[in-house]
Amino acid sequence: MTVDQISSVADRPGSTANAGRARSTDSTGPSMTTRRHRAFYMFTSPWIIGFSLLTIAPMAYALWLSFTTYDGISPNWHFVGLGNYRELLHDSQTWDSLGRAGLFALISVPLSIVAGLGLAVLVNRPVKGRGLFRTLLYLPAVVPPVGAGIAFKNLFDQNSGAANGVLTFFGFDAIGWLADPYARYVLIMTVLWTAGNIMIISLAGLQDVPRELHEAARIDGASAWRTFRSITVPLLSPVLLFQTVTGVIASVQTIMPMLLAPLSTTGGLTTIPQANYTYMIHVFSEYFALGRYGYASALLWVLFVLILIATGLIFKFTSGVVFYNVDPEAKK
């Protein structure tokens, strides 16, 4: 038998060679796709378990509480359905606090983005010791919020604060920084205190801008401001969008007014200035000062829905001005 005849016999569907090859394929176990799926779920299982237990389960529990009158202690609670939601629709304090939170976000988010981007532009320049400047400007961002709140409260204390110490040294009267109407300005200063976090993200975006575009603009005679406005900012638009969304979410959930408030016998709530009585402070008051767990849970779920709506609107109205190197809608 020739070699060609042996090959033709081996290639026949019913041949012994094909049967052995099929048996060897079946005996290899799971396919490569199955093994990849198993590996994916194995490596992501810690996050999935943590997200389910620490995020999904508490949110579901809060949703159930929002339909009850539970106070956290007494076993005598009632299911009220949408009663808590109907009540908050007619609660003027709820909407006033939400308006203050929205105003705070409207002021603090653009201000912090501009400050962080300005710092990023400065420390991106080829100057001596810029690594040290980057470190010093970023250090305040790693200070825990509680520590930052205590530091600012001591700094702007009316009797012993350093801010009033400087004013009295130059012959000015001491100012009640932590009371109305100045408390809101101190709250905004705490946002600028953490501008180093935005600086680091903006700096990473600046270093990703191709130098060839800046060189071409310089050759064409474009000024530094025109280059920044027409080249740098459009290429940084995805970074700015990310900072805007995360900034809005963080600002409406801030509890810094509570950390800035002086101590009192009612959990630090009565001394919070009216200008700083934001939505989350109202939620904290309903939870821990008044013990209305059901109503406070309804407030949190309303805030969650409003944040989703605000995020969707931001994406909708910025879709035409955000430049992506890769089409986000493209299929992979």
C-alpha positions in Angstrom: 0.0 0.0 0.0 1.4 3.4 -1.0 1.6 6.5 1.3 -1.3 8.1 -0.6 -3.5 5.1 0.0 -2.7 5.1 3.7 -3.6 8.8 3.9 -6.9 8.3 2.2 -7.8 5.5 4.6 -6.9 7.6 7.6 -9.1 10.5 6.3 -12.2 8.4 6.0 -15.0 9.3 8.5 -15.3 5.8 9.9 -11.6 5.1 10.0 -9.8 4.0 13.2 -7.5 7.1 13.1 -10.5 9.5 13.1 -12.2 7.6 15.9 -9.0 7.8 18.0 -8.7 11.5 17.2 -12.3 12.1 18.3 -11.8 10.2 21.5 -8.7 12.2 22.3 -10.6 15.5 21.7 -13.5 14.4 24.0 -11.0 13.3 26.7 -9.4 16.7 27.0 -12.1 18.0 29.4 -13.8 21.5 29.2 -13.2 23.7 26.2 -11.0 26.8 26.4 -14.0 29.0 26.5 -15.4 27.2 29.5 -12.1 27.4 31.3 -11.9 31.2 30.6 -15.4 31.7 32.0 -14.5 29.7 35.1 -11.4 31.8 35.6 -13.3 35.0 35.1 -15.9 34.2 37.7 -13.3 32.8 40.1 -11.2 36.1 40.0 -14.3 38.4 40.2 -16.1 36.4 42.8 -14.7 38.3 45.8 -15.9 41.6 44.3 -19.3 40.1 43.3 -19.8 38.7 46.9 -18.7 41.9 48.5 -20.9 44.0 46.2 -23.9 41.8 46.8 -23.5 41.8 50.6 -22.3 45.3 51.2 -24.3 47.2 48.5 -27.2 45.3 47.0 -28.4 43.8 50.3 -28.3 47.1 52.2 -30.1 48.9 49.4 -32.8 46.3 49.3 -33.1 46.5 53.1 -33.4 50.3 52.9 -36.0 50.0 50.2 -38.1 47.7 52.5 -37.6 50.1 55.4 -38.9 53.0 53.3 -42.4 51.4 53.2 -42.5 51.1 57.0 -42.6 53.2 60.2 -39.6 51.3 61.8 -37.6 53.4 64.2 -34.6 51.0 64.7 -35.6 49.9 68.2 -39.3 49.4 68.8 -40.8 46.1 67.5 -44.1 48.0 67.0 -43.8 49.2 63.4 -46.3 49.3 60.6 -46.3 48.9 56.9 -47.4 52.2 55.3 -46.7 51.6 51.7 -46.0 54.8 49.9 -46.9 56.9 52.9 -43.3 58.0 53.5 -42.9 59.1 49.9 -46.1 61.1 50.0 -45.0 62.8 53.2 -41.6 63.9 51.8 -43.4 65.4 48.7 -45.1 67.8 51.2 -42.0 68.3 53.5 -40.6 71.8 52.8 -37.5 71.1 54.8 -36.7 68.2 52.5 -36.9 70.3 49.4 -35.1 73.2 51.0 -32.2 71.0 52.0 -32.1 69.4 48.5 -32.0 72.9 47.0 -29.0 73.8 49.2 -27.3 70.6 48.2 -27.9 71.3 44.5 -26.6 74.9 44.9 -23.5 73.6 46.7 -22.9 71.1 43.9 -23.4 73.9 41.3 -20.7 76.0 42.9 -18.3 73.5 44.2 -18.0 71.1 41.3 -16.9 73.7 38.6 -14.7 75.5 41.2 -12.9 72.3 42.2 -12.5 71.2 38.6 -11.0 74.5 37.5 -8.7 74.6 40.5 -7.5 71.0 40.0 -7.0 71.5 36.3 -5.1 74.8 36.9 -2.8 73.0 39.4 -2.3 70.1 36.9 -1.2 72.6 34.2 1.3 74.2 36.6 2.9 71.0 37.8 3.0 69.6 34.3 5.5 72.2 33.2 9.2 71.2 33.1 10.3 73.0 36.2 12.8 71.8 38.8 11.3 70.0 41.8 7.9 69.5 40.2 7.7 66.0 41.8 7.9 67.6 45.2 5.2 70.2 44.3 3.0 67.4 43.0 3.4 65.5 46.3 2.7 68.5 48.5 -0.4 69.5 46.5 -1.8 66.0 46.6 -1.2 65.4 50.3 -4.4 67.1 51.5 -6.5 64.8 49.3 -5.4 61.8 51.4 -6.4 63.3 54.7 -9.6 61.6 56.0 -12.7 63.7 55.9 -13.1 63.6 59.6 -9.6 64.9 60.2 -10.1 67.6 57.6 -13.4 68.7 59.2 -11.8 68.9 62.6 -8.9 70.9 61.3 -11.1 73.4 59.5 -13.3 73.7 62.6 -10.3 74.6 64.7 -8.9 76.9 62.0 -12.1 78.9 61.7 -13.2 78.8 65.4 -14.5 82.2 66.4 -12.6 82.4 69.7 -9.4 80.5 69.1 -9.1 79.9 65.3 -6.1 81.0 63.3 -8.3 82.8 60.8 -9.7 85.2 63.4 -6.2 85.5 64.9 -4.9 86.9 61.6 -7.9 89.3 61.4 -7.5 90.6 64.9 -3.7 91.0 64.4 -4.5 93.5 61.6 -7.2 95.3 63.6 -10.3 93.7 62.2 -13.1 92.2 64.2 -13.4 88.4 64.7 -15.9 86.7 62.4 -18.2 83.9 63.2 -17.0 81.7 60.3 -19.0 78.6 61.3 -22.3 80.5 61.6 -24.6 82.0 59.0 -23.9 83.6 56.6 -20.2 82.7 56.4 -20.5 78.9 57.0 -21.2 78.2 53.4 -17.9 79.8 52.4 -16.0 77.6 54.8 -17.8 74.6 53.3 -16.6 75.5 49.9 -13.0 75.9 51.2 -13.1 72.3 52.3 -13.8 71.3 48.7 -10.8 73.2 47.4 -8.8 71.5 50.1 -9.1 68.2 48.2 -8.4 69.7 44.7 -5.2 67.6 44.6 -7.3 64.6 43.8 -8.6 66.3 40.7 -5.1 67.5 39.9 -3.7 64.0 39.7 -6.5 62.8 37.4 -6.1 65.9 35.2 -2.4 65.5 35.2 -2.7 62.0 33.8 -5.0 63.3 31.1 -2.6 66.1 30.2 0.3 63.7 29.8 -1.8 61.7 27.3 -2.3 64.7 25.0 0.0 64.2 21.9 2.8 66.7 21.9 2.7 66.8 18.1 -0.6 68.7 18.2 0.9 71.4 20.5 3.9 71.7 18.3 1.7 72.0 15.1 -0.4 74.7 16.8 2.8 76.6 17.9 4.1 76.5 14.3 0.8 77.9 13.1 1.2 80.8 15.4 -1.5 79.8 18.0 -1.1 81.4 21.4 -0.8 79.3 24.6 -4.4 80.1 25.6 -5.8 79.2 22.1 -3.8 76.0 22.2 -5.2 75.1 25.6 -8.7 76.0 24.7 -8.8 74.4 21.2 -6.6 71.3 21.7 -6.0 70.5 25.4 -9.5 71.0 26.7 -11.3 68.9 24.0 -8.9 66.1 24.5 -9.4 66.3 28.2 -13.2 66.3 27.9 -13.7 62.6 28.9 -11.6 63.3 32.0 -13.6 66.5 32.8 -16.9 64.6 32.2 -15.8 61.9 34.7 -14.8 64.5 37.3 -18.2 66.3 36.8 -20.2 63.2 37.4 -18.3 62.0 40.4 -18.1 65.5 41.8 -21.9 66.0 41.6 -22.4 62.6 43.3 -19.9 63.4 46.1 -21.1 66.9 46.7 -24.8 66.1 47.2 -23.8 63.4 49.7 -21.3 65.4 51.7 -21.5 65.3 55.5 -18.8 67.9 56.0 -21.4 70.4 57.5 -21.8 68.0 60.4 -18.1 67.8 60.9 -17.8 71.6 60.9 -20.7 72.1 63.4 -19.8 72.7 67.1 -20.8 70.1 69.5 -24.2 70.2 71.1 -26.5 68.0 73.2 -28.6 66.9 70.3 -26.0 65.1 68.2 -24.5 68.2 66.6 -27.6 68.9 64.6 -29.1 72.0 66.2 -25.9 74.1 65.7 -25.6 73.4 62.0 -26.1 76.7 60.2 -29.2 76.9 58.0 -27.0 77.6 54.9 -25.2 74.3 55.5 -28.2 72.2 56.3 -28.0 70.1 53.2 -29.9 67.0 52.1 -27.6 64.4 53.8 -27.7 66.4 57.0 -31.5 66.2 56.9 -31.3 62.4 56.3 -28.9 62.0 59.2 -31.3 64.0 61.4 -34.2 61.8 60.5 -32.2 58.7 61.1 -30.3 59.3 64.3 -31.9 62.3 65.9 -35.5 61.5 65.3 -35.3 57.7 64.9 -37.4 57.7 61.7 -35.6 54.9 59.8 -38.5 54.4 57.4 -38.8 58.0 56.4 -35.0 58.5 56.2 -34.7 55.4 53.9 -37.3 56.9 51.6 -35.2 60.1 51.5 -32.1 58.1 50.5 -34.0 56.3 47.7 -35.3 59.5 46.4 -31.8 60.9 46.4 -30.6 57.7 44.5 -33.2 58.2 41.8 -32.4 61.9 41.5 -28.6 61.1 41.1 -29.4 58.7 38.4 -31.5 61.3 36.6 -28.8 64.0 37.0 -26.1 61.6 35.7 -28.3 60.7 32.7 -28.9 64.4 31.9 -25.2 65.2 32.2 -24.3 62.5 29.7 -27.1 63.6 27.4 -26.2 67.3 27.2 -22.5 66.6 27.0 -22.6 64.0 24.3 -21.8 66.5 21.6 -18.9 68.1 23.3 -17.0 65.2 24.7 -14.3 63.9 22.4 -13.4 60.2 22.5 -10.3 58.7 20.8 -12.4 55.5 20.4 -16.1 55.6 19.8 -17.8 54.5 23.1 -20.7 53.1 21.1 -18.5 50.9 18.9 -18.9 47.2 19.3 -15.9 45.3 20.3 
